[in-house]
Amino acid sequence: MEIIKGIIDRFEEDIAVVEVDGVTQDFKKSIFPKNAEPGDFVEIKGEQVMILKDETEKRRKEIEKLMDELWED
């Protein structure tokens, strides 16, 4: 079974929009954990979705660092 890794872009009603390799794909929102939120890295395997907490945290720290560098004098 194919494993898909991506980033949750947004939720729309009963759809989860996930960015996979720069392209958005729609998945059933019902297969996502209740605590999933936009920006989370996820691994999708069939009807199972796992939040990749380490990857999500790493990405958030990278974004914070970039924002800090952008706003430095």
Rosetta constraint file for C-alpha pairs under 8 A:
AtomPair CA 1 CA 45 HARMONIC 6.80 0.50
AtomPair CA 1 CA 46 HARMONIC 7.00 0.50
AtomPair CA 2 CA 45 HARMONIC 6.25 0.50
AtomPair CA 2 CA 46 HARMONIC 7.39 0.50
AtomPair CA 3 CA 43 HARMONIC 6.65 0.50
AtomPair CA 3 CA 44 HARMONIC 5.70 0.50
AtomPair CA 3 CA 45 HARMONIC 4.79 0.50
AtomPair CA 3 CA 46 HARMONIC 7.65 0.50
AtomPair CA 4 CA 20 HARMONIC 7.51 0.50
AtomPair CA 4 CA 43 HARMONIC 5.65 0.50
AtomPair CA 4 CA 44 HARMONIC 4.98 0.50
AtomPair CA 4 CA 45 HARMONIC 6.45 0.50
AtomPair CA 5 CA 20 HARMONIC 6.48 0.50
AtomPair CA 5 CA 41 HARMONIC 7.24 0.50
AtomPair CA 5 CA 42 HARMONIC 5.70 0.50
AtomPair CA 5 CA 43 HARMONIC 4.51 0.50
AtomPair CA 5 CA 44 HARMONIC 6.24 0.50
AtomPair CA 6 CA 18 HARMONIC 6.03 0.50
AtomPair CA 6 CA 19 HARMONIC 5.35 0.50
AtomPair CA 6 CA 20 HARMONIC 4.54 0.50
AtomPair CA 6 CA 21 HARMONIC 7.17 0.50
AtomPair CA 6 CA 41 HARMONIC 5.70 0.50
AtomPair CA 6 CA 42 HARMONIC 5.54 0.50
AtomPair CA 6 CA 43 HARMONIC 6.68 0.50
AtomPair CA 7 CA 18 HARMONIC 5.42 0.50
AtomPair CA 7 CA 19 HARMONIC 5.19 0.50
AtomPair CA 7 CA 20 HARMONIC 6.81 0.50
AtomPair CA 7 CA 38 HARMONIC 7.49 0.50
AtomPair CA 7 CA 39 HARMONIC 5.84 0.50
AtomPair CA 7 CA 40 HARMONIC 5.57 0.50
AtomPair CA 7 CA 41 HARMONIC 4.47 0.50
AtomPair CA 7 CA 42 HARMONIC 6.02 0.50
AtomPair CA 8 CA 16 HARMONIC 7.08 0.50
AtomPair CA 8 CA 17 HARMONIC 6.10 0.50
AtomPair CA 8 CA 18 HARMONIC 4.37 0.50
AtomPair CA 8 CA 19 HARMONIC 6.31 0.50
AtomPair CA 8 CA 37 HARMONIC 6.86 0.50
AtomPair CA 8 CA 38 HARMONIC 4.79 0.50
AtomPair CA 8 CA 39 HARMONIC 5.33 0.50
AtomPair CA 8 CA 40 HARMONIC 5.55 0.50
AtomPair CA 8 CA 41 HARMONIC 6.55 0.50
AtomPair CA 8 CA 42 HARMONIC 7.17 0.50
AtomPair CA 9 CA 16 HARMONIC 7.72 0.50
AtomPair CA 9 CA 17 HARMONIC 5.48 0.50
AtomPair CA 9 CA 18 HARMONIC 5.22 0.50
AtomPair CA 9 CA 19 HARMONIC 6.16 0.50
AtomPair CA 9 CA 24 HARMONIC 7.96 0.50
AtomPair CA 9 CA 38 HARMONIC 5.18 0.50
AtomPair CA 9 CA 39 HARMONIC 6.21 0.50
AtomPair CA 10 CA 16 HARMONIC 6.12 0.50
AtomPair CA 10 CA 17 HARMONIC 5.32 0.50
AtomPair CA 10 CA 18 HARMONIC 7.19 0.50
AtomPair CA 10 CA 37 HARMONIC 7.62 0.50
AtomPair CA 10 CA 38 HARMONIC 5.23 0.50
AtomPair CA 11 CA 15 HARMONIC 5.79 0.50
AtomPair CA 11 CA 16 HARMONIC 4.55 0.50
AtomPair CA 11 CA 17 HARMONIC 6.00 0.50
AtomPair CA 11 CA 29 HARMONIC 7.31 0.50
AtomPair CA 11 CA 38 HARMONIC 7.50 0.50
AtomPair CA 12 CA 16 HARMONIC 6.34 0.50
AtomPair CA 12 CA 17 HARMONIC 7.51 0.50
AtomPair CA 14 CA 28 HARMONIC 6.23 0.50
AtomPair CA 14 CA 29 HARMONIC 5.11 0.50
AtomPair CA 14 CA 30 HARMONIC 7.04 0.50
AtomPair CA 15 CA 26 HARMONIC 6.22 0.50
AtomPair CA 15 CA 27 HARMONIC 5.71 0.50
AtomPair CA 15 CA 28 HARMONIC 4.97 0.50
AtomPair CA 15 CA 29 HARMONIC 4.72 0.50
AtomPair CA 16 CA 26 HARMONIC 5.70 0.50
AtomPair CA 16 CA 27 HARMONIC 5.17 0.50
AtomPair CA 16 CA 28 HARMONIC 6.00 0.50
AtomPair CA 16 CA 29 HARMONIC 4.86 0.50
AtomPair CA 17 CA 24 HARMONIC 6.26 0.50
AtomPair CA 17 CA 25 HARMONIC 5.67 0.50
AtomPair CA 17 CA 26 HARMONIC 4.69 0.50
AtomPair CA 17 CA 27 HARMONIC 6.45 0.50
AtomPair CA 18 CA 24 HARMONIC 5.36 0.50
AtomPair CA 18 CA 25 HARMONIC 5.31 0.50
AtomPair CA 18 CA 26 HARMONIC 6.33 0.50
AtomPair CA 18 CA 27 HARMONIC 7.48 0.50
AtomPair CA 19 CA 23 HARMONIC 5.34 0.50
AtomPair CA 19 CA 24 HARMONIC 4.21 0.50
AtomPair CA 19 CA 25 HARMONIC 6.27 0.50
AtomPair CA 20 CA 24 HARMONIC 5.97 0.50
AtomPair CA 20 CA 25 HARMONIC 6.94 0.50
AtomPair CA 28 CA 32 HARMONIC 7.71 0.50
AtomPair CA 31 CA 47 HARMONIC 5.88 0.50
AtomPair CA 31 CA 48 HARMONIC 6.26 0.50
AtomPair CA 31 CA 49 HARMONIC 6.40 0.50
AtomPair CA 32 CA 36 HARMONIC 6.51 0.50
AtomPair CA 32 CA 48 HARMONIC 7.50 0.50
AtomPair CA 32 CA 49 HARMONIC 5.55 0.50
AtomPair CA 32 CA 50 HARMONIC 7.69 0.50
AtomPair CA 33 CA 49 HARMONIC 7.04 0.50
AtomPair CA 33 CA 50 HARMONIC 7.47 0.50
AtomPair CA 33 CA 51 HARMONIC 7.86 0.50
AtomPair CA 36 CA 40 HARMONIC 6.74 0.50
AtomPair CA 36 CA 51 HARMONIC 7.05 0.50
AtomPair CA 39 CA 56 HARMONIC 7.15 0.50
AtomPair CA 40 CA 51 HARMONIC 6.61 0.50
AtomPair CA 40 CA 52 HARMONIC 7.31 0.50
AtomPair CA 40 CA 53 HARMONIC 7.55 0.50
AtomPair CA 40 CA 56 HARMONIC 5.25 0.50
AtomPair CA 41 CA 51 HARMONIC 5.96 0.50
AtomPair CA 41 CA 52 HARMONIC 5.35 0.50
AtomPair CA 41 CA 53 HARMONIC 7.19 0.50
AtomPair CA 41 CA 55 HARMONIC 6.15 0.50
AtomPair CA 41 CA 56 HARMONIC 5.12 0.50
AtomPair CA 42 CA 49 HARMONIC 6.56 0.50
AtomPair CA 42 CA 50 HARMONIC 5.56 0.50
AtomPair CA 42 CA 51 HARMONIC 4.48 0.50
AtomPair CA 42 CA 52 HARMONIC 5.37 0.50
AtomPair CA 43 CA 49 HARMONIC 5.65 0.50
AtomPair CA 43 CA 50 HARMONIC 5.24 0.50
AtomPair CA 43 CA 51 HARMONIC 6.48 0.50
AtomPair CA 43 CA 52 HARMONIC 6.86 0.50
AtomPair CA 44 CA 48 HARMONIC 5.82 0.50
AtomPair CA 44 CA 49 HARMONIC 4.54 0.50
AtomPair CA 44 CA 50 HARMONIC 6.60 0.50
AtomPair CA 45 CA 49 HARMONIC 6.38 0.50
AtomPair CA 52 CA 56 HARMONIC 6.14 0.50
AtomPair CA 53 CA 57 HARMONIC 6.08 0.50
AtomPair CA 54 CA 58 HARMONIC 6.08 0.50
AtomPair CA 55 CA 59 HARMONIC 6.14 0.50
AtomPair CA 56 CA 60 HARMONIC 6.26 0.50
AtomPair CA 57 CA 61 HARMONIC 6.22 0.50
AtomPair CA 58 CA 62 HARMONIC 6.28 0.50
AtomPair CA 59 CA 63 HARMONIC 6.22 0.50
AtomPair CA 60 CA 64 HARMONIC 6.17 0.50
AtomPair CA 61 CA 65 HARMONIC 6.14 0.50
AtomPair CA 62 CA 66 HARMONIC 6.24 0.50
AtomPair CA 63 CA 67 HARMONIC 6.12 0.50
AtomPair CA 64 CA 68 HARMONIC 6.12 0.50
AtomPair CA 65 CA 69 HARMONIC 6.22 0.50
AtomPair CA 66 CA 70 HARMONIC 6.10 0.50
AtomPair CA 67 CA 71 HARMONIC 6.32 0.50
AtomPair CA 68 CA 72 HARMONIC 6.14 0.50
